Amino acid sequence: MFSRLRSLHRPTVRRSNREWPLRHDCVFDVLILGPLPPPLGGVSAHLSRLVPVLEGAGLRIGVLNHFHSTDLPCVIGTLNRNPLNYYRLPRKVRARIVHYHHSQWATLVALALGQRRGQCYVVTLHNPRIRRQLTSPLPLIGRLTRWALRRFDVIVAVNPDVGSIVREQLGGAVIEIIPAFVEPTDDAAKHYDAALEAFLQAGRTLVVAAYRIAFLRGDREVYGLDTAVAAFEALAAEDPALRLAIFIAKRPSGRKARQYVARLEAQLEEVGLRDRAVISFELPLLPAFRHDVLYLRPSRSDGDAVSIREALHAGVPVVASDVVERPAGVTLFPSEDVQQLRSAIQRLLYRTRAGVARAGAESTNPSLGSSFSERLLDLYVSHLGPDVRRSPAE
């Protein structure tokens, strides 16, 4: 079986969905339905690092990108977040495992409807917001969500909080807990432009990041950027060298999101701190961790934030809200409590000034990223067979 797989050619990269279907001689061990950059968010960064790891272990990997980019060689088609594509395109691919990284309710249901016999289906749930779909006041939404998740052979949750939400709703279903993190490699060597590099080198910087500007009920911004700005205002008066860097992966396009960013800028301007803060769009977060920074994750809702694990891996101290269980080494504060966030930052600043630590790396196993990818590889092997681990095709 696997000697035959070795002899197959890699599929050519497809530049648009018009070029479907794929050649019928293409057989993948794993077909991933998930995001790849751009934009560069936590899950897309994870998958861009995971695919080479899996290919290095000898698996034949194809990706249907949630987004529109086909820049990476592993991308064989684009889904463009169109539910019809999630129903029809995976059916055109010969793959033994189909692994869907959950994005939207309609795409989850569409893929469940389109499943074929003889394939193993895996879903990874990255965020506790799956609770809304499982417990929707609209009975049909809840029933369809539970039906769709039961259609998958394996459900992966990125942390115990997400796992418990699904387990409660699916009657004790077996959930695999595997954080979405692979150790960074070449990303750390990248640099920003000269102006941003100079800003980060000018003093201790508080760094906060968001994938995009999004809102919960009550117009509360998901990533808590306003909480970070308020804490920075309070601390900046005590420390004239302290700075703030906000990284937003996806540039705001809607009026509400643009107005929110404008309000943050106006707030900083009003208190005379605009020149000590920078807001950047569409830039990777990881290069910031080469500098003297402290990473903030004041999110109001969260999964297993990849950025936190990246910071810890780089030895950067992390302060995060307590909305979900966080990795060891993270300093917690009650969500939306600006005073508690300020106090937590002050404690870490005092520790580092006293010569204790870029503390994250001291409390974190640096090989955790490797162990998570190994656990996922073991899961695949359990469905593919033990002899699937083989040298990549020449």
C-alpha positions as CSV (number, residue, x, y, z in Angstrom):
1,M,0.0,0.0,0.0
2,F,2.5,2.6,1.1
3,S,5.1,1.6,-1.5
4,R,2.4,2.5,-4.0
5,L,1.8,5.8,-2.3
6,R,5.5,6.7,-2.5
7,S,5.4,6.3,-6.3
8,L,2.6,8.9,-6.8
9,H,3.4,12.4,-7.9
10,R,2.5,15.3,-5.8
11,P,-0.5,17.2,-7.1
12,T,0.2,20.4,-8.9
13,V,-0.9,23.6,-7.1
14,R,-4.4,24.7,-8.1
15,R,-4.7,28.5,-8.6
16,S,-8.5,28.6,-8.6
17,N,-11.5,26.3,-8.0
18,R,-12.1,26.2,-11.7
19,E,-9.3,23.7,-12.0
20,W,-11.1,21.1,-10.0
21,P,-11.3,18.2,-9.8
22,L,-7.9,17.0,-8.8
23,R,-6.2,14.3,-10.8
24,H,-7.4,10.9,-9.7
25,D,-3.9,9.6,-9.1
26,C,-3.5,12.0,-6.1
27,V,-3.9,10.1,-2.8
28,F,-3.4,12.0,0.4
29,D,-2.9,10.6,3.9
30,V,-4.5,13.7,5.4
31,L,-6.6,16.4,3.8
32,I,-6.6,19.5,6.1
33,L,-9.5,22.0,5.8
34,G,-8.1,25.1,7.6
35,P,-6.6,28.5,7.4
36,L,-3.2,29.3,6.0
37,P,-1.8,32.8,5.8
38,P,-2.5,35.5,4.9
39,P,-3.8,36.7,7.3
40,L,-1.4,35.3,9.8
41,G,-3.4,34.4,12.9
42,G,-2.8,31.8,15.6
43,V,-4.4,28.9,13.8
44,S,-3.0,29.8,10.4
45,A,0.5,30.1,11.9
46,H,0.0,26.7,13.6
47,L,-1.0,25.0,10.4
48,S,1.8,26.6,8.4
49,R,4.3,25.1,10.8
50,L,2.4,21.8,11.3
51,V,2.2,20.8,7.6
52,P,6.1,20.6,7.1
53,V,6.3,18.6,10.4
54,L,3.7,16.1,9.1
55,E,5.4,15.9,5.6
56,G,8.7,15.4,7.3
57,A,7.2,12.3,9.1
58,G,6.3,10.9,5.7
59,L,2.6,11.8,5.4
60,R,1.2,13.0,2.2
61,I,-0.7,16.2,3.1
62,G,-3.1,18.4,1.1
63,V,-4.8,21.6,2.3
64,L,-8.0,23.2,1.3
65,N,-7.5,26.8,2.6
66,H,-10.4,28.5,4.4
67,F,-9.1,31.7,2.8
68,H,-8.2,32.5,-0.8
69,S,-4.4,32.2,-0.8
70,T,-2.7,29.4,-2.8
71,D,0.9,30.6,-2.2
72,L,2.0,27.6,-0.2
73,P,2.7,24.4,-2.2
74,C,0.5,22.3,0.1
75,V,-2.6,24.2,-0.9
76,I,-4.6,22.3,-3.5
77,G,-7.7,24.5,-3.5
78,T,-9.5,27.3,-1.7
79,L,-12.7,27.3,0.2
80,N,-13.3,31.0,0.6
81,R,-15.5,30.3,3.6
82,N,-18.3,29.3,1.2
83,P,-20.4,26.5,2.7
84,L,-21.1,25.0,-0.7
85,N,-17.3,24.5,-1.2
86,Y,-17.1,22.6,2.1
87,Y,-19.8,20.2,0.9
88,R,-18.4,19.6,-2.6
89,L,-14.7,20.1,-2.8
90,P,-13.5,17.6,-0.1
91,R,-15.6,15.0,-2.0
92,K,-13.3,15.5,-5.1
93,V,-10.2,14.6,-3.1
94,R,-8.9,11.1,-2.4
95,A,-7.8,11.2,1.2
96,R,-7.8,8.7,4.0
97,I,-8.3,11.3,6.8
98,V,-10.1,14.6,6.4
99,H,-9.2,17.1,9.2
100,Y,-11.5,20.1,9.5
101,H,-10.5,23.1,11.7
102,H,-13.8,24.6,12.8
103,S,-14.5,28.0,11.5
104,Q,-18.2,28.7,11.1
105,W,-21.4,26.9,11.8
106,A,-22.6,26.7,8.2
107,T,-19.3,25.2,7.1
108,L,-19.3,22.6,9.9
109,V,-22.8,21.4,8.8
110,A,-21.9,21.5,5.1
111,L,-18.9,19.3,5.6
112,A,-20.9,16.9,7.8
113,L,-23.5,16.6,5.1
114,G,-20.9,15.9,2.4
115,Q,-19.0,13.2,4.2
116,R,-18.3,10.0,2.3
117,R,-18.0,6.5,3.6
118,G,-14.5,5.0,4.0
119,Q,-12.8,8.1,5.2
120,C,-11.9,9.1,8.8
121,Y,-13.2,12.6,9.7
122,V,-11.5,14.7,12.4
123,V,-12.6,18.1,13.7
124,T,-10.6,20.5,15.9
125,L,-12.5,23.0,18.0
126,H,-10.3,26.0,18.7
127,N,-12.7,28.2,20.7
128,P,-15.3,28.0,23.5
129,R,-17.8,29.9,21.3
130,I,-18.9,26.5,20.1
131,R,-21.1,26.6,23.2
132,R,-23.3,29.2,21.5
133,Q,-24.0,26.8,18.6
134,L,-24.6,23.8,20.8
135,T,-27.0,25.6,23.2
136,S,-28.6,28.0,20.7
137,P,-32.1,29.2,21.7
138,L,-33.0,28.2,18.1
139,P,-33.6,24.5,18.6
140,L,-32.7,23.6,15.0
141,I,-29.2,25.2,15.4
142,G,-28.4,23.2,18.5
143,R,-29.7,19.9,17.1
144,L,-27.8,20.4,13.8
145,T,-24.6,21.3,15.6
146,R,-24.8,18.2,17.8
147,W,-25.7,16.0,14.8
148,A,-22.8,17.4,12.8
149,L,-20.2,16.9,15.5
150,R,-21.4,13.3,16.1
151,R,-20.6,12.7,12.4
152,F,-16.9,13.1,13.1
153,D,-14.8,10.0,14.1
154,V,-12.5,12.1,16.3
155,I,-13.2,15.4,18.1
156,V,-10.1,17.4,19.1
157,A,-10.4,20.3,21.6
158,V,-7.5,22.6,22.1
159,N,-7.9,22.8,25.9
160,P,-10.0,21.2,28.7
161,D,-12.5,24.1,28.8
162,V,-13.5,23.5,25.1
163,G,-13.5,19.8,25.7
164,S,-15.8,19.9,28.7
165,I,-18.3,22.1,26.7
166,V,-18.6,19.5,24.0
167,R,-18.6,16.6,26.3
168,E,-21.5,18.0,28.3
169,Q,-23.6,18.4,25.1
170,L,-22.7,15.2,23.4
171,G,-23.4,12.8,26.2
172,G,-19.9,11.9,27.3
173,A,-18.2,11.8,23.9
174,V,-14.5,11.0,23.9
175,I,-12.6,14.2,23.3
176,E,-8.9,14.4,22.5
177,I,-7.2,17.4,24.1
178,I,-4.4,18.6,21.9
179,P,-3.3,22.3,21.9
180,A,-2.7,23.8,18.5
181,F,1.0,24.6,18.8
182,V,4.1,23.7,17.0
183,E,7.5,25.3,17.9
184,P,8.4,28.3,15.7
185,T,11.4,27.9,13.5
186,D,12.4,30.5,11.0
187,D,9.8,33.1,12.0
188,A,11.9,34.3,14.9
189,A,14.6,35.4,12.5
190,K,12.4,37.9,10.7
191,H,12.6,41.6,11.4
192,Y,10.1,44.5,11.1
193,D,10.9,47.7,9.2
194,A,13.4,50.1,10.7
195,A,10.8,52.4,12.4
196,L,9.0,49.5,14.2
197,E,12.3,47.9,15.2
198,A,13.5,51.2,16.7
199,F,10.2,51.6,18.6
200,L,10.6,48.2,20.2
201,Q,14.2,48.7,21.0
202,A,13.6,52.1,22.7
203,G,12.2,50.7,26.0
204,R,10.2,48.0,27.8
205,T,7.1,47.4,25.6
206,L,3.7,45.9,26.5
207,V,2.6,43.8,23.5
208,V,-1.0,42.9,22.8
209,A,-2.4,41.1,19.7
210,A,-5.7,40.4,18.0
211,Y,-6.5,38.4,14.9
212,R,-9.2,40.9,13.9
213,I,-11.5,43.4,15.6
214,A,-14.6,41.4,16.6
215,F,-17.3,41.9,19.2
216,L,-19.2,39.8,21.7
217,R,-22.7,40.6,22.8
218,G,-22.9,44.1,24.3
219,D,-20.3,45.4,21.9
220,R,-17.4,44.1,24.1
221,E,-14.4,43.6,21.9
222,V,-13.1,40.0,22.0
223,Y,-9.4,40.5,22.5
224,G,-9.7,43.2,25.2
225,L,-7.6,45.8,23.4
226,D,-9.4,48.5,25.3
227,T,-8.5,46.8,28.6
228,A,-4.8,46.8,27.6
229,V,-4.9,50.5,26.6
230,A,-6.5,51.5,29.9
231,A,-3.9,49.5,31.9
232,F,-1.1,51.1,29.9
233,E,-2.5,54.6,30.6
234,A,-2.3,53.9,34.3
235,L,1.2,52.5,34.2
236,A,2.7,55.0,31.7
237,A,2.6,57.8,34.2
238,E,4.8,55.8,36.6
239,D,7.2,54.6,34.0
240,P,8.2,57.1,31.3
241,A,10.0,54.4,29.3
242,L,7.1,52.1,29.0
243,R,5.5,51.6,25.6
244,L,2.6,49.8,24.0
245,A,2.5,47.8,20.7
246,I,-0.8,46.5,19.4
247,F,-0.6,44.0,16.5
248,I,-3.8,43.3,14.6
249,A,-3.4,40.6,12.0
250,K,-6.4,41.4,9.8
251,R,-6.9,45.1,8.9
252,P,-10.3,46.3,9.9
253,S,-12.7,46.7,7.0
254,G,-16.1,47.3,8.6
255,R,-17.2,50.6,9.9
256,K,-17.7,49.4,13.5
257,A,-14.2,47.8,13.6
258,R,-12.5,50.9,12.1
259,Q,-14.3,53.2,14.6
260,Y,-13.2,51.0,17.5
261,V,-9.5,51.3,16.4
262,A,-10.0,55.1,15.9
263,R,-11.3,55.4,19.5
264,L,-8.3,53.6,20.9
265,E,-6.0,56.0,19.0
266,A,-8.0,59.0,20.2
267,Q,-7.9,57.8,23.7
268,L,-4.1,57.5,23.6
269,E,-3.9,60.9,22.0
270,E,-6.1,62.5,24.6
271,V,-3.8,61.4,27.5
272,G,-0.6,62.3,25.6
273,L,0.6,58.8,24.9
274,R,0.1,58.4,21.2
275,D,3.8,58.7,20.5
276,R,4.5,55.9,23.0
277,A,2.1,53.5,21.3
278,V,2.0,51.9,17.9
279,I,-0.8,50.0,16.2
280,S,0.3,47.7,13.4
281,F,-1.7,45.7,10.9
282,E,-0.9,42.5,8.9
283,L,2.4,41.8,10.6
284,P,3.6,38.6,12.3
285,L,3.7,38.8,16.1
286,L,6.6,36.5,16.7
287,P,9.5,38.9,15.8
288,A,8.3,41.2,18.7
289,F,9.3,38.5,21.1
290,R,13.0,39.1,20.3
291,H,12.8,42.4,22.2
292,D,12.3,43.4,25.8
293,V,8.6,42.9,25.9
294,L,5.8,41.7,28.2
295,Y,2.9,39.9,26.4
296,L,-0.7,40.7,27.4
297,R,-3.7,38.5,26.5
298,P,-6.7,40.4,28.1
299,S,-9.2,38.5,26.0
300,R,-12.9,38.3,27.0
301,S,-13.3,34.9,25.2
302,D,-10.6,32.5,24.2
303,G,-9.4,29.1,23.2
304,D,-5.8,27.9,23.6
305,A,-4.1,31.0,22.4
306,V,-1.2,30.1,20.2
307,S,0.4,33.5,20.9
308,I,0.7,32.7,24.6
309,R,2.6,29.5,23.9
310,E,4.8,31.4,21.4
311,A,5.6,34.0,24.0
312,L,6.4,31.4,26.7
313,H,8.6,29.5,24.2
314,A,10.5,32.7,23.6
315,G,10.9,33.3,27.3
316,V,8.6,36.3,27.3
317,P,6.5,36.9,30.5
318,V,2.8,36.7,29.9
319,V,-0.2,38.2,31.7
320,A,-3.6,36.8,30.5
321,S,-7.2,36.9,31.5
322,D,-8.7,34.0,33.4
323,V,-11.5,33.3,30.9
324,V,-10.0,29.8,30.2
325,E,-7.3,27.6,31.6
326,R,-3.9,29.0,30.6
327,P,-0.5,27.2,30.3
328,A,1.8,27.0,33.2
329,G,3.9,30.1,33.7
330,V,1.1,32.6,32.8
331,T,0.2,35.3,35.3
332,L,-3.6,35.5,35.5
333,F,-6.0,38.4,36.2
334,P,-9.8,38.6,36.3
335,S,-11.1,39.4,32.8
336,E,-11.9,43.1,32.2
337,D,-10.5,44.2,35.6
338,V,-8.1,47.0,34.6
339,Q,-6.8,47.5,38.1
340,Q,-5.9,43.8,38.5
341,L,-4.2,43.8,35.0
342,R,-2.2,46.8,36.1
343,S,-1.1,45.1,39.3
344,A,-0.1,41.9,37.5
345,I,2.0,43.9,35.0
346,Q,3.6,45.8,37.8
347,R,4.6,42.6,39.6
348,L,6.2,41.2,36.5
349,L,8.0,44.5,35.7
350,Y,9.4,44.5,39.2
351,R,10.6,40.9,38.9
352,T,12.4,41.5,35.7
353,R,14.0,44.7,36.9
354,A,15.1,42.8,40.0
355,G,17.0,40.4,37.7
356,V,14.4,37.5,37.8
357,A,13.7,36.3,34.5
358,R,12.3,36.5,31.2
359,A,10.2,34.1,33.1
360,G,8.2,32.3,30.6
361,A,10.9,29.9,29.4
362,E,11.8,28.9,33.0
363,S,8.3,27.6,33.6
364,T,7.6,26.0,30.3
365,N,8.9,22.9,28.7
366,P,10.6,24.1,25.5
367,S,9.7,20.8,23.7
368,L,6.0,21.1,24.3
369,G,5.3,22.1,20.7
370,S,7.0,19.0,19.5
371,S,5.0,16.8,21.9
372,F,1.7,18.3,20.7
373,S,2.5,17.6,17.1
374,E,3.7,14.1,18.0
375,R,0.3,13.5,19.7
376,L,-1.5,14.6,16.6
377,L,0.7,12.4,14.4
378,D,0.0,9.5,16.7
379,L,-3.7,10.1,16.3
380,Y,-3.3,10.0,12.5
381,V,-1.2,6.9,12.7
382,S,-3.9,5.1,14.8
383,H,-6.3,5.5,11.8
384,L,-3.8,5.1,9.0
385,G,-1.8,2.2,10.4
386,P,1.6,2.0,12.2
387,D,3.6,1.6,9.0
388,V,2.5,5.0,7.6
389,R,5.6,6.7,9.2
390,R,8.0,6.5,6.4
391,S,10.6,8.6,4.7
392,P,9.2,11.3,2.4
393,A,9.1,10.4,-1.2
394,E,12.3,11.3,-3.1
